[in-house]
């Protein structure tokens, strides 16, 4: 099937706009198969700017933080190995939170911006945890910071730093990666960074209170209809959560996770797939995979953290490869959005949009040095005409 034909099918399915890109329409959009390479809606990448970023025309960048250095205008020292992140509204400005993927001291830091984008403060919101990898924002404006080790917990944190962070053991003890809240079904989806990991959802007893509820695991035989089964012992176990339910689906290293327009997208690094779980229909499909590219060369490899803009386009960060954030557009095109030069041994982490959608934040976890401890991490901001 030609690329033009694929684009036509997808464009037809999403003709109602991004708000309609959900449920049955999502399945129509991808009836032609997973996303294929094509032109970016933002145009080609330009020459690298002073910060080493190749961006489309009309976009600019700045470095807002460096690991083990004070955040400009504050007395706060930015953490090593910046990982998952999210933005939250705060008065007339906003806050960007970022995990630290190091052992023992991990935790979360935050940067507050005023309405003009000026940094006004930076501070810690969680201390003394270990290997805080990714996570997810909640509709009630807290940040779920996930520990990536066998007995890892989800910590619910206050981006403003005013409330004490609280562990949420009911959400399971396992090698957590990312979380994504689904306010329609009132659940939180969770990925697991194991080579034979699972995909979970947590159903809190009361929406907005994660202290108690039911952890469930996805059960099925591949793409198509799937269902959920209760994990018997999510918190205190001798048998790991991923081994407790017969028929639980296996995924090769769960990474990023993001819910938008009725679909939960998540990535798996072992096979470079971007999965799409249609929450209403309870069906699983593949939104992108390099081995399923039939039109040209696959631009996206090393899939990792993922977010989406207001238009419904996905922004997928690469762990390694050529250090890009790639778009997967609502019409099924996969294409580079930006590239970082000179950070060859690093990975891109923590992509998140400001509340108004005009700025994209992300980090290069190990920076130019590539040192595994992440002491050379960079956190960037990109501003420009993002689609809405």
N, C-alpha and C positions, 0 to 999 in steps of 0.2 A: 504494500500500500504506500502511495507517495506521501511525502511530508505535507503537501498541500491538502491532500484528502484528510489526513489526520487532523490538521489544523481546522479544516472545515467542520468535521464532526464535533470537535471540542468546542469550537466557537458557537455552533448551533446549540449545544447543550447548555452553555453558560450565557446565552443571549440575554437573559434577564439580569445580568450583572453579578457581582461577587456575592451579593446576598442570596442569590438563587443557587449558588454553587454548593449544594449539599444534598444528602440523601440520594434519591433515585437519580437526580440530575448529575451527581458526581459519577455515578456508574455509567451514565450515557457519555459523559465527557471522556472517560477512559475506556470506552468500549473498543476504541481503536488500538488499545495497548498502552503500555507505560510511556512516559514522557520521552520525547526524541529531541536531539539537538536542533537548534534553530536560532534565528536572530534575536538579540535582546531588545525588549521594548525601550531600553535606555540607550541603545546604540553601542558601538564598540568601546573597549577599554582604551584610555588615553595613556600617554607616557607617564611613568611614575612621578608622583609629586615629591615634595621635600621630605615627607614621612615614609617614602617607599611604597605608597599605595597607588596602584593603577585603578582608576575610577572612570566611569562614563563622563562625558562632557556635562558640565553644569554641577558636578558634585565636588565638594571639598572635604578635607580631613584635618583633624588635630589629634594630638596625643593628650589624653586627659589624666593619665596616671602611669607610673613606672614602678615595678616591684622594688621594694626596699628603698624607695625614695619618697620624700614628702609630696603629697598631693598639693599642687600649686595653690597658694593662698591659705593653706591650712597647716596644722602641726601633725597631721596624721600621716603615718608611713604606710604606703600601699602594700598589700600582702603579696607573697610569692605565688607563682603558679595560678594566676587568675583563671577561673573556669566558668561554670554556668552563671548566667545573670538574667536580670529582668528590670524593667522600669516601672515606676509607680508614680501617680500624681501626688503632688504635695503642695497645697496652697496654689500659688500662681506659678510654681515651678514643678520640678520632678526629681526623683531619686533613682539612681542606678545602683543595684546591688550586685555583688560579685562574690562567688565562692573562692576558697583557696584549697587547691587539691594537694595539700601536703599532710604528712602524718602528724598526729598529736596536737598540733596547734591550729590546723585548718581554719574552720570557721568562715565568717562572712564579713565583708566590709561594704560600705556604702559611700556614694558621693552625691551630695545634693546640689542641684542647679537652680538658679532663679529663672524668671520668665525670659530673660535674654540669653540664657545658656551659660551664664557666668557661674563658676564653682563657688559655692558659699560655705560649704563645710564637708568634712569627710570623717568617718568614725567606724567603729566595729559594732556589729549587731549580734555576733555569735563568736564564742571563744572555746578553746579546749576540745574541739571535736576533731575527727581525723578523716583525711581524704575526701573533703567535701567537693564532689564532682559537679553534677548538674542539679536540677531541681525544677521548680515551676512556681508561677504566681497563682494565687487564689483570687476568686471574685471579691473576697472581703479584704483584699490588699495586704496579704501577708506573703512572705517568701518561704517556700518549702525547700530547705537545703538538704541534699541527699548525700549520705556517707557511702562511699564505694569500697566496702569490705564485707566479708562474709556475714558479720553480725551488725552491719550498718543500719542506722536508723534514719528516719526522716525527722528533721528539726523544723518546727514552725517558728519563724522569726518575724520581728517587726521591722520593716524597712526604716522606720524613723528612729529606731533604737530606744524607744521609750518603754516598751514592754519586754520582759525577760523571755528569751527563747525557750521553747518547750519541746521536749522529745515526744514523738507520736508513735509509740511502739505498736499500736493496733494496726498500723500500716505495714507491719512486717519488718523482720530483721533479715536482710539479705544484701547482696552487693548492688545497692541502689544506684541508679544513674539519673534519670529524669522523671518529672511528674508533670501532668497536664490536667487541669480541672475542666470538667464538663458540667456547666451549670444547668443544662437542660435535663440531663439524667441524674444530676446531683451525685456524681462520682468523680474520683481522681484516678487517672491512668498512671501506671508506673512501669518503667523499663528496668531490666536487670542486666548488668554487664558481666555475663558469663558466656562462655562459648556454647553452652547448652541452656541458656537462660530462658526465662518466660516473660510473658506480658501480663500485667496484673491490672485490676481495678479495685479501688477501695470505696465501699459504700458506707459513709458515716451514718451513724444512728440518727443524728440531727445535722442537716446541711449547715455548714459554717462552724461546726465543732468536730474536730478530727481526733478527739480523745477516745472515741469508741466507734465500733462499726465492724464491717465484715470485709475481709480481704478475699478476693476471688482471682482465679487464674483462667486465661483463655484456653479453651479446649476446641480442637478441630483437626482437620486433616490437610490443611493448606489453605489456599485462597478459596473464597466462597463463603457459605454460611458457617458461622462459628457460634459457640456458646460459652457461658461462664460457669465455673464450679468453685465452691467454697474451699479455701485452704484451711485444713483442720487446725493447724497450730502455727500461726504466723509469727508469733513472738518468741515463745520458749519452745525449742525443738531439738531433737536428736537427728531427725531427717530434715534436710534443707527444704525450704518452701517449694522449690522447683521440682522436688521429688515426691511431694505428698499427694499429688492427684494424678491418677492414671489418665493418659490421653492428653495431658497438658502439652500445648504446642511449644516447640523449641525454636529459639531464635539465636543466631550466631553473633552474640555480643550486642545487647541492646544499648543504644546511645540516646540521642535526642528524642524529644516527645513534645508535640504541640497540638492543641485542639483548636480548630477554627471551622466555622460554617458547617457544623454537624459531622465533621470528620476528625478523627485523631490520627495524626501522622506520626510515625516513629521510624527511627533508622537503626540498621544493624550493620556493624562494621565488618563482620566476618565475610559477608557476601555483598557489601556495598549497596544494600537495598533501602529504599524509602517505601515503607508500608503505609497503607491507608485503611483505617478501620472505620467503616460507615456505622456510626453508633446507633442510628434509628433502625437500620435494616439488619444489624448484627452480621455484617459481611466484611471479609478481609480481602484486600487486593494489593497489588504492587503498583505504586505510583511511578517508581523509577528503579532501574537496575542497569548497570553498564553492559552486562551480557545480553540484555534484551534490547539494546540499541541497534536499530537496523538502518538508520539514516546518518552516516558519517561517524565520527569518532566520539566516544563518550567523554564529555567534559568534566563530569563530576565523579570523583573517587575519594576514598577515605571519609565517607559520610559520618557526620558527628552531630553536633548541636543543630537544632532547627527552630525557626520562628516563622511568622507570617506577617505581612503588612495588612493594611486595612482593605486592600483590593483582593486579598485571598492568595496572593503569590507567596510561595514558600521561599525562604532564604536558608540554604543548607550550608553549614560550615564544614570545611575539610580538615581532617586530622592528617597533616602531611601533604602528600601528593604535591601540587604546585601552589598550595596555600591560597585557595580561592574561597569566596562565598559564591555559590551558584544559585540562580533562580530556578524554580520550577513554577512556571506561570499557570494560570487557570485555564489556558488553552493548550496545555500539555507540551510546552517548550522548556527544555533544560538548557541553560546558558550561563556563562560566567557573569557575575555582577561586579566583583572586585577581585584584585589579586595583591598579595603582599610580597614584595621582593626583599631578599636578603635574610629571610627568616626560615631557611630551608629545613632546619631540624626542629621546627616548632609545630603547633597546631592552632587552629582558630577556634575560639571558645566564646560562649556567652552572648551570642547575637540577640539584641533586643531593641525594640523601637521606643522612642519617647512617646508619651501619651498622645501627642498631636500627630505622630507619624512622620515628622520632618527630620528626625535624627536617628541614626542606627549606631548602637554601641556594640563593641565586641573586643576581644583580647587576642593577642598572640601569646600563648601561655609561656613559652620558653624563649621568646624573643630571638635576637640575632645570634646569641651564643649557643642556643639549643640545650643549655645545661638542664638536666632532668629535674633539678630542684626548683626550677622556675624562677630563679632570682633575677632573671633578665626579662620578666614579663612586661608587655606593653598593653595598655587599654586605650582603644581608639574611639573617636566619634566621627561619623560621616554625615554630612548635611547636604540636602539637595532635593530635587523635585520628585520624591517618591510618589508612586501611584496611590490613589485613594479610591 
